[in-house]
Amino acid sequence: MSKIDVEIIGASGYTGGELMRLLSRHNNVNIKYVTSRKNEGEYVSELHPNLETLDLKFSNPDPKDIDADLVFSALPHGASMKLVPEYLNNGSRVIDLSGDFRFKDIETYEKWYHKEHLHPELDAVFGSPEINRELIKDADLIANPGCFVTGAILSSLPIVENELVDRIILDSKSGVSGAGVNPSATTHYPTCTDNVKPYSISNHRHTPEIREQLNNFGSGNVKISFTPHLVPVIRGIITTNHSFLLKDDVTAEDVYSLYSEYYKDEPFVQVLKDNKVPLLASVRGSNNCQIGGISLDDMDHLVIVSAIDNLVKGASGQAIQNMNIMFGFDETEGLKEVGLYP
């Protein structure tokens, strides 16, 4: 199969670096452009020292001069929607890693992101392969899901679709890389080390994204509450999913069997043998989502735990998984790494 040419816009950040790391070993991809206005002319290894062997420099071409089969847009929210239409008009297909095209309801985007949407006419497919694999195949614009959203949805989907619960409380803990490459007071080493910081405790902008997607399944009215925490690790998101079963005769073993059956054909969702509890270290560097720890307490309170690498399955790896589906490649191509435990 011939190779496709890809461009990575905004390649100076962590997700751009992960895209280059993973795509550099992809048998069907030629990385044609990696862009950064600030770092134009520099070798990518100046910012991504793990990519020393890649003979790539940052460039800053005019969007109208780009000739690529696929564009990965790793720009911040708000910046991406300004450029995506130009790439589509040039004939490129686009995978956008920002939040700009994730919502069908544009008013929801504008409310939670506090920005006017410049191109509400563009129709994107939400890039969760476990939900939209068939739609992804023919899409020209993919909205790659948020990192928290991926772990939350995958931990919830079977019980929502089968109408076993009507309320879910999601408690997620993320590594510091989820805040991006630019340092801040929150991610300053003395602030985040030896500390756990809840933030946006009742109004995180990933909450409506989780709600919109999960309410496409089951009864369509499951109540979702989500609280993120920053923890002193580099990579990973671990999500503990709490809910109350609507039926008295459902056991933890029943739910475990449901998840095992539901995800049995998914290449990157692993329902752990013997229902072990997932570990961040087990998925680090991989595109896997591990699910386990499925249990009930004496009040019929259901607990499910998921773990992903926020930069891979939560961002760049999932983007490449979407690319593989779009272009008819093996879905696992370039993504066969196992976790880097310990």
C-alpha positions in Angstrom: 0.0 0.0 0.0 1.4 3.4 -0.9 2.2 6.0 1.8 0.1 9.0 2.6 1.6 12.5 3.2 0.7 14.0 6.5 1.2 17.4 8.1 1.2 18.1 11.8 0.2 21.7 12.7 1.4 22.9 16.0 4.0 20.2 16.4 6.0 21.9 19.1 3.7 20.7 22.0 3.5 17.3 23.7 0.7 15.9 21.4 2.7 17.0 18.3 5.8 15.2 19.7 3.8 12.1 20.3 2.4 12.2 16.8 5.9 12.3 15.4 7.1 9.6 17.7 4.3 7.2 16.7 4.1 8.1 13.0 7.9 7.8 12.5 7.4 4.0 12.8 4.2 3.8 10.8 4.7 1.9 7.6 2.1 3.9 5.6 3.0 7.5 6.5 5.4 10.1 5.2 5.7 13.0 7.6 5.8 15.9 5.1 5.5 19.0 7.3 5.7 19.7 11.0 4.8 23.3 11.7 5.6 25.8 14.4 5.7 29.6 13.9 8.0 30.2 16.9 10.4 27.4 16.1 10.6 27.6 12.3 13.9 26.3 11.0 14.9 24.4 14.1 15.3 20.6 14.2 12.4 18.9 16.0 14.9 17.4 18.4 15.6 20.8 19.9 12.1 20.6 21.6 11.6 16.8 21.4 15.0 15.3 22.4 13.7 11.7 22.0 13.3 12.4 18.3 17.0 12.9 17.6 17.0 10.4 14.8 14.2 12.2 12.8 15.6 14.4 10.1 12.8 16.9 10.4 12.7 20.7 10.9 9.9 22.9 11.9 8.4 25.0 9.1 5.7 27.6 8.9 4.1 27.3 5.4 1.1 29.3 4.3 -2.0 27.1 4.7 -2.8 27.5 1.0 0.6 26.0 0.1 0.0 22.7 2.0 -0.4 19.6 -0.1 -1.1 16.7 2.3 -3.4 13.8 2.3 -4.1 14.3 6.0 -3.6 17.2 8.4 -3.3 16.7 12.2 -4.2 20.0 13.9 -2.6 20.1 17.3 -3.4 23.8 17.9 -5.1 25.2 21.0 -8.8 25.6 21.2 -10.0 28.5 19.2 -6.9 28.6 16.9 -7.7 25.4 15.2 -11.1 26.4 13.8 -9.5 29.4 12.0 -7.3 27.1 9.9 -9.2 23.8 9.5 -11.5 25.1 6.7 -8.4 26.1 4.6 -7.0 22.6 4.8 -10.3 21.0 3.9 -10.6 23.4 0.9 -7.2 22.3 -0.2 -8.4 18.7 -0.4 -6.8 17.4 2.8 -8.7 15.4 5.4 -8.3 16.7 8.9 -8.0 15.3 12.4 -8.4 18.1 14.9 -7.1 17.5 18.4 -8.6 20.6 19.9 -12.2 20.9 21.3 -13.3 23.1 18.4 -15.4 20.6 16.5 -16.4 18.1 19.2 -19.9 19.4 19.8 -23.0 18.9 17.6 -24.6 21.7 19.7 -22.6 24.8 18.9 -24.2 26.7 21.8 -22.8 24.2 24.2 -19.3 24.8 22.8 -19.7 28.6 23.0 -21.0 28.3 26.6 -18.2 26.1 27.9 -15.3 27.4 25.9 -16.3 31.0 26.0 -15.6 31.5 22.3 -17.7 32.3 19.3 -17.6 29.3 16.9 -16.4 30.6 13.5 -17.5 27.7 11.4 -20.6 26.0 12.8 -21.4 24.8 9.2 -18.6 22.2 9.4 -19.8 18.8 10.3 -17.2 16.7 12.1 -17.4 13.0 13.2 -16.5 12.5 16.9 -13.4 10.4 16.7 -14.1 7.6 19.2 -13.5 4.4 17.2 -15.4 2.4 19.8 -18.5 4.5 19.0 -18.2 5.8 15.5 -15.9 3.4 13.5 -18.1 3.2 10.5 -18.6 7.0 10.3 -14.9 7.6 10.7 -14.1 5.6 7.6 -15.6 8.2 5.2 -15.1 11.4 7.2 -13.2 14.4 6.0 -13.1 16.0 9.5 -12.6 14.2 12.7 -12.9 15.8 16.1 -10.5 13.8 18.3 -12.0 13.3 21.8 -10.7 15.0 24.9 -8.3 12.9 27.1 -10.6 12.8 30.2 -13.5 12.1 27.9 -11.9 9.0 26.4 -11.4 7.2 29.8 -14.8 8.4 31.1 -16.7 7.2 28.0 -15.0 3.8 27.8 -15.6 3.1 31.5 -19.3 4.0 31.1 -20.5 3.0 27.7 -21.7 -0.6 28.3 -23.7 0.2 31.5 -25.3 3.3 29.8 -26.2 1.5 26.6 -27.7 -1.3 28.5 -29.6 1.1 30.8 -28.2 -0.3 34.0 -27.7 3.2 35.6 -29.1 6.6 35.3 -26.5 8.6 37.2 -22.7 8.4 37.0 -20.1 10.2 39.1 -16.6 10.3 37.4 -13.5 11.0 39.5 -10.4 11.4 37.3 -6.8 11.9 38.1 -4.4 13.2 35.4 -0.7 13.5 35.0 0.9 17.0 34.6 1.5 16.6 30.8 -2.3 17.0 30.4 -1.8 20.7 31.1 0.3 21.1 28.0 3.9 22.1 27.3 3.8 25.7 28.6 4.6 25.9 32.4 2.2 27.7 34.7 1.8 28.4 38.4 -0.3 25.2 38.7 2.2 23.0 37.0 5.3 24.5 38.6 7.3 21.7 40.2 7.0 22.8 43.9 3.2 23.3 43.4 2.3 20.0 41.9 4.8 17.7 43.5 3.7 15.8 46.6 0.3 17.3 46.1 -3.1 16.4 44.6 -5.1 19.3 43.3 -8.8 19.1 42.4 -9.8 21.7 39.9 -12.8 22.9 37.9 -14.6 20.7 40.4 -18.1 21.2 39.0 -17.6 22.9 35.7 -14.8 21.3 33.7 -15.4 21.8 30.0 -15.0 18.1 29.3 -18.2 17.5 31.3 -20.7 18.4 28.4 -18.6 16.4 26.0 -19.0 13.3 28.1 -22.7 14.0 28.5 -23.3 14.6 24.8 -21.7 11.4 23.7 -23.1 9.1 26.4 -26.6 10.4 26.0 -26.6 9.1 22.4 -27.0 5.7 24.1 -29.5 3.9 26.3 -32.3 6.1 27.7 -30.5 9.3 26.6 -30.8 11.0 29.9 -28.1 9.7 32.2 -26.9 12.4 34.6 -23.1 12.9 34.6 -21.0 14.5 37.2 -17.2 14.9 36.6 -14.4 16.2 38.7 -10.7 16.1 37.6 -7.6 16.1 39.8 -4.0 17.0 39.0 -1.6 14.4 40.4 2.2 14.4 40.5 2.9 12.0 37.6 3.9 12.9 34.1 1.5 10.7 32.1 -1.8 9.0 32.5 -5.4 9.4 33.5 -7.1 7.0 35.9 -10.9 7.3 36.2 -13.0 5.9 38.9 -16.6 5.5 37.8 -19.2 5.5 40.5 -22.9 4.8 39.9 -26.0 3.1 41.4 -27.6 0.1 39.6 -31.2 0.5 38.6 -31.8 -3.3 39.0 -31.5 -5.3 42.2 -30.5 -8.6 40.6 -27.3 -7.5 38.8 -24.0 -8.6 40.3 -20.5 -7.4 39.8 -19.8 -10.6 37.9 -22.6 -9.7 35.5 -21.2 -6.3 34.9 -17.7 -7.7 34.4 -19.1 -10.2 31.8 -20.9 -7.4 30.1 -17.7 -5.4 29.7 -15.7 -8.4 28.6 -18.3 -9.2 25.9 -18.8 -5.6 24.8 -15.1 -4.9 24.2 -13.9 -8.3 23.1 -13.2 -7.2 19.5 -11.8 -3.8 20.4 -8.0 -3.8 19.7 -7.2 -1.2 22.4 -9.7 -1.8 25.1 -8.5 -4.4 27.6 -11.0 -5.6 30.2 -8.4 -7.1 32.7 -8.3 -10.8 33.4 -9.6 -11.7 36.9 -11.0 -8.2 37.1 -7.7 -6.7 38.3 -7.6 -3.0 39.1 -5.9 -1.0 36.2 -2.6 0.8 36.8 -1.3 4.0 35.2 2.1 2.4 34.7 0.5 -0.5 32.7 -0.7 1.8 29.9 2.0 4.4 29.9 3.3 5.0 26.3 0.6 2.8 24.8 -2.8 3.3 23.0 -4.5 0.9 25.4 -7.4 1.6 27.7 -7.5 -0.9 30.6 -10.7 -1.4 32.5 -11.2 -3.4 35.7 -11.8 -3.3 39.4 -15.6 -3.8 38.7 -17.2 -4.2 42.1 -20.3 -3.5 44.2 -20.4 -2.4 47.8 -23.2 -3.3 50.3 -25.3 -0.4 49.0 -25.3 -1.7 45.4 -22.9 1.1 44.5 -21.1 0.1 41.3 -17.4 1.0 40.9 -15.5 0.7 37.6 -11.9 1.9 37.0 -10.2 2.8 33.7 -6.7 3.8 32.9 -5.2 5.5 29.7 -2.1 7.4 28.7 -3.5 10.9 28.2 -1.0 11.7 25.4 -1.6 8.5 23.5 -5.1 7.0 23.7 -6.2 10.3 25.2 -4.8 12.3 22.2 -2.2 11.4 19.6 -2.5 7.6 19.6 -6.3 7.8 19.2 -5.8 10.4 16.4 -3.6 7.8 14.6 -6.1 5.1 15.2 -8.6 7.3 13.5 -6.2 7.9 10.6 -5.8 4.2 10.2 -9.5 3.7 9.9 -10.0 6.7 7.5 -7.4 5.4 5.1 -8.1 1.7 5.4 -4.8 0.8 7.2 -4.6 -1.9 9.8 -6.1 -0.1 12.8 -3.2 -1.1 15.1 -0.5 0.1 12.7 2.0 2.3 14.5 0.2 1.7 17.8 1.4 -1.8 18.9 3.4 -0.6 21.9 2.6 -2.2 25.2 2.7 -0.2 28.4 6.1 0.9 29.9 5.6 -0.7 33.3 7.3 0.1 35.6 
